[in-house]
Amino acid sequence: MNTELTELTELTEHIETVVVGGGQAGLATGYHLARSGRPFVILEAGERIGDSWRERWDSLRLFSPAKFDGLPGLPYPGPAWAFPTRDEFADYLQAYAAWAELPVRTGVRVRRLSYDGTRYVVEKDGGVRYVAENVVVAAGYDRLPKLPSYADQLRSDVRQLHAVDYRNPGQLQEGPVLIVGAGNSGADIAVELAASHRVLLSGPHPGQIPWRIERRASRVLTPVLFFLFRNVLTVRTPMGRKLRPKVLAHSAPLIRVKAADLKAAGVERVDRVVGVRDGLPELADGRRAEVANVVWCTGFRPDVSWIDLPVFDDGDGEPAQRRGVVPLQPGLYFVGRLFQYAMASSMIQGVGRDAEHVARHISTQRVAAPTAPEADAVRLGGGRNGA
């Protein structure tokens, strides 16, 4: 028995705060924890910081200008009104972690988060585990692709991909392509594929910002847009509370690609897909889409299967949180969720503010914790009133 306890101790590391996820949300959280002087570690599943960006489609550019793509303390380098590529932004994240001297451990995939009554237990493959007073879940919102239940009813000769697996037009076979989902990703991919395929785009138009964000004239309007995202469209305003359910359920408005761009590229708008008939997608108007390829741009859902805690109150993977703080589970935090506090919460330019709020809460609770030997038994009791 003593040998078993010794082995368990050797495989267990105690640290005050564990941040799960080394993307922009996790790195921003780390920056503010470091500034507060708190001990922490960031666990990143990828082999390199930024790999989650490097795995997206080849031609991806950020939807926001570089001026709005910096993390706390380090502006994004280069022209302020350029749109960084996926690789450029991934490299920036890697450079940011080095600049801020953040303790990031790569290649660490967390398989379970639980609470033993005193501390949180973060388990990774190989039997190694961490115990912590605080855990910040910053693993990213776009974790599991959403697919309709009828996707597997398509004929076997129809090539189908979700946007998470799409890289370039070379993955598709000859013949028409149906893109299901007309949000920003669907619009970007549709324009790219239209150069080599006949493209049908299914789904309601999500709206669009009414100016060209790339043009010089937009340099007056675009800051106003991002100000609205950060400061007006929040859970504290009637407008933000009304918009939040719609954002969680549907796509955000088109930012760079416009309806006119889709038309100019020859993309055909078709009705929404309602099922499969005779092995091909069936549209709401009763037609079948005679296509050889389907690209599902139907969004994602958060992966919370590894979080073994009773903090999800509505069955859709959304935690019961207040600005990232979970009132009923002291010491547990979230950063980077879709509309966590504001429209900007899941955007690069919005994670820093939410991360700062969470880091401040962690520091405040730590300072307020008792210093007597019995502290371990009660230190998680602070903060039950939430943010």
N, C-alpha and C positions, 0 to 999 in steps of 0.2 A: 504493500500500500504506500509506504514511504517513497519507494522508487517511482511509483506512478505520480505522486504529488510533485516530486522533483522534476520529472519530465514535463508535467503540465506547467509548472512555474517557468521552466526554461522556454516554453513555447508561448508564454503570455507576456505581453509588454503593456505596462501601464503608462498612459499619457493623459493629460488633462482633457484635451479636445482632439477628436478625430474628425477630419473633414473628408467626406467620401466624394471623390470626383475632383479631377485636376483640370477642368475646363475653365472658362472665364469666370464662372460663379465661384468655384472652389479657390481659384487663385486670388480673386478679389477678397474673399473671406480671409484667406491666409495673410494678405497684406495688412488688413485691419487688425487681425489677431496679433501679428508681429508688432505693429505700432503700439498695441496695448500691453505688450510685454508678456503675453500669455504663451505657455508651451503648447504646441500642437504638431500634428503631422497631417499631410495631405496624401490620400491614397488614390492613385490614378490607375485605371485598368489598362490603358494603352502602354505600349512599350516606350513611347515618346510623348512628351507633353504636346498637345495639339493633334494627336492622331485621329480624334473623332472628326476633326475638320478635314484632314487629309483623305479620309475615307469617303467623302461626299463626291458628287459628280465632278468630272474634270474641269469643266468650264465655269464652275460656280464662282460668282463674285458676291461679296456682301451686298445686302440691299441698302445699307447706310454708308454715307461717305466716311472717309478715314477720320475726319474731324470728330466724329461721334463714335469711333471704334477703339478708343484708348481705355485702359483700365486705370484704377486709382494710382496716381503718382507718376505715371509714364504715358504721355500722349503717344498715339500711334504715329510712327515716323512717316515721312514722305508727304506728298501733296495732300492738302487738307480735303480737297474735293474729288480725289480719286476713289475708286471702289476696289478695295483689296480683293485679291483672289483668295481661294481657300488656302493654298499653300503659304501665301504671304501672311495671312492672319495666323495660321498654325505656327509659323516661325516666330511671329511676334509673341505669341503665348509662351513659347519656349524661352525666348529672350527675356520676357517679363519675369518668369520664375527665377531665372538666373540673376537678373538685376535686383530683385527684391530679396534674394537669398532665401527662398522659401523651401522648407523641408518636404519636398515632394518625393514620394516613393512610387516609381512607375512599375507597371507589370503586376500590380496588386489588384486582384479582382475580389471584391467583397461578396460573400455568398449568403451572409446572414447577419442581421442586426437584432439584438434582443436586449432585455433588461433583466438583471438577476435580483432585483430588489434593492440593490445598493449602487451599482454602476451599470453602464452600458457595456455590452459585449459585442465586439465587431470581429466576425470570423472570416478568414480568407482560406483559399484552397491550401492544402498542405498541413492543416491542423493548427497553423499559427493564428493567434487571436490577440486582439487589443482590448483592454478594459479602459473605460474613460468616463469622466463625469459628464462630458458633453459630446454630442455627435451632431455635426452639421451635414445634412444630406444635400449635396450640390452635384449630384450625379447626372444632371441634365434632364430636361423634360422629354425630349425626343428619343425615347428608348425603344419602344416596341411599335412596329408598323401596324397601322390599322388596315385590315382587309375585310371586305364584305364577306358574309358567310357563303355566298355563291361563287366566290373566286375559283374554288377547286372544281367547279362544274364546267369551266371552259374546256374546249377541245384540247387534246394534248399537243396538237400542232400549232396552237396559238402560243406565241412566246409572251410570257407575262413577267413583269418586274415591278417591285415596289420602288418608289423613289430612293429609298435607302440603299438599294442595290444597283441603281442606275449610275453608270459612269460616263458613257459616250454613245453616239449613234451606232458604233460598231457592234454593240451587244445585240442589236435587233436584226431580225431577218427582213428580207425584202417584202414589200407590201404595206398596206395602210397601217397606221398606228392610232389606237384610241387612247387618249390620256384622260383618266378619270380624276377630276379634281382641278378646279380652275383658279386656285390660289397662286401665290407668288412662285412656288416651286413648279407647279403645273404649267404656268405661263412661260417661265424660263425654258423649261424642257421642251415645250411645244414649239417655241420659236427656233430652238436649236435643231430639232428633228425635222422641221418643215423644209430645211435646205436639202434633205435627202429622201423624205418620205411624204406621202399624203397623210396629214394629221387631222384627226377629229378630236375636239376638246369638249368633254362632257362636264356639266356642272354649272350652277348659277354663277353669274358674274359677281364677284365679291365687292365690287366697287373699286375705286382707285383714287389716289391723291390727284388733284386736278392740275398738276403742273409737272414739267419734266425735271426730275430731280438732278439730272446731269448738267443742265444748262446753267450758265452764269447767273441768270435772273433768279434762279431758285435759291441762291445763297442768302436771300432775304427771307424767303418763305420756309425753307427747310428747318432752320433753327426754331421757328415758331411751332412747326409740327412736332419736333422732338420735345419742346417745352410742354406742349399739350400732353404728350405721351407720359411725361414724367410727373407733371404737377397738377394737371386738370383731370385727366382720366385715371382716377385713383378710387380706392374703395371708400374714401372719405367724402367723395362728392356724389350727388345724385346722378350726374351724367356718367360717372365712372361705374357706379353700382348697377346702373341700367345696362351699360355696355358689356360688363364683365361676363355674364352668362353667354352672350353672343360670341365673344372672343373665344371662350372655352369650347364652344360647340362648333364654331365655323372658322373659316380662314379670315385673316386680316386683309384689308384692302391692298390692291396691287400698288406697289411702290415704284418700281423702275419700268417694267414692261406694262404697256397700256393696251386697251382693247384695240386701238388703231394699229399697234404693232403686230398683234395677232392677225388682224385682217390683212395687213400688208404682206405678211409672211405666207399667206395662203392657208392659215389654220381655219378649219371649218368648225363653227360652234354647233353642237348637237344637244339634244335633250339629255336629262340625267339618266343614268343607268339604273334600272330597277331589278335586274335579274339576268338570268341566262336562259336562252331558248335555242334548242338544237345546238348547243355547244358554243354559241356566240352571244356577246352582250346584247341584252334587250333594252331598248330605250323606252322612256315613259310614253312616247307617242306611238308605241307599238312596233316600230321598226327594229330590225336587227342590224347591228354594226358589223358589216362584212370586213373584218380586219384580220391581219396576221399577227399583230402585236398589241398588247395592252400594258400601259404603264400606270400603275396605281399611285396617284398623288393624293392619297386619301388621309394623310396625316399620321399622327402617332398617338400613342397613349403611354403614360409613364409606367415604368416597371417598378412596382412596389412589392413584388413577390418575396423579395429578400428581407423586407422590413417586418419583423415578427413583433409588431407593437399595435395596440388597438387605437390607432390615431386617424384612421380613414373612416369618416362618418357618412359618406354618401355613395360608396360603392364604385366610384369612378376613378379612384386613385388620387383624389384630392385630399390632402390632410386638413384636419381641423386646426388651422393656424391663424395667428394674427401677426401679420407683417414678418412672417418667418419663424415666429416663436410659437411653440405648441403648448398652450396653457395647461392642458391635462397631463402632459408628459414632460415635466421640468428637465431641462438639459438637452432636449431634442429640438433641432432647428432645421429649417429649409431655406435654401437660397437658389434663385434661378427658375422658380416655377412660373408657369404662364399666368400672367396677371396676379401674381402673388400679392402685390400691393398696388401696383400701377400697371398701365399698359406697357410701360418700359421694363417691367421686372424681369422678363426673360430675354431682353435685348442687351447687347453688349454695353450700351450706354446707361443701362438701368441697374445692372447687378451690383455695381459698386455701392450705391446708396443702401440697398437692402443688406448687403454684406456688412457695411459699417454699422447698421442698426443691430444686426445679430451679434457682431463682435462686441459692441458696447454692452449689450444685454448679458453676454457671457462674463465680461469683466465685472459688471455691476454685481451679478449674482455671486461671483467668486469673492469679491471684496466683502460682501454681506455675510458670507458663510462663517460659521463659528470656527474658532481656532483651537478649541479644546480637543482632547483626544477623541471625543465622541463625534467629531465633525463628520467622519466618514459615514455615520449612520443617518445624518440628517441633511447633508449639504445639498441634496437634490430637492429638498423641501422648499427652497426659496423659489420665487417666481411663479407661484401657482395662479397669480392673477394675470399672468401673460404680459404682453407688451404694453 
